[in-house]
Amino acid sequence: MALDNREKFVHLATKRVNNALKNIGLIGNLSNRNNYKYTEEDTRQIFKVLRKEIDEAERRFREKGGGDRGEWTLKE
């Protein structure tokens, strides 16, 4: 039986949001200074790009459109 558009949305949204939450938790694990060395600038860059992507995703829902996004890399 084929899923209708609503069922597909609910299924994929649930899966993707749970994956995002898991990965955000893993990013939080990087805060352990016993295992990792990082600067305040590193953390600023990380949270800036995360906030930007959340804002962009929300905008796409409001404007009912897509959009391209590039891959992010921490700057040295």
Secondary structure as the mmCIF struct_conf table of DSSP 4:
data_model
#
loop_
_struct_conf.conf_type_id
_struct_conf.id
_struct_conf.beg_label_comp_id
_struct_conf.beg_label_asym_id
_struct_conf.beg_label_seq_id
_struct_conf.end_label_comp_id
_struct_conf.end_label_asym_id
_struct_conf.end_label_seq_id
HELX_LH_PP_P HELX_LH_PP_P1 ALA A 2 ASP A 4
HELX_RH_AL_P HELX_RH_AL_P1 ASN A 5 ASN A 29
TURN_TY1_P TURN_TY1_P1 LEU A 30 SER A 31
TURN_TY1_P TURN_TY1_P2 ARG A 33 ASN A 35
HELX_RH_AL_P HELX_RH_AL_P2 GLU A 40 GLU A 63
TURN_TY1_P TURN_TY1_P3 LYS A 64 LYS A 64
#
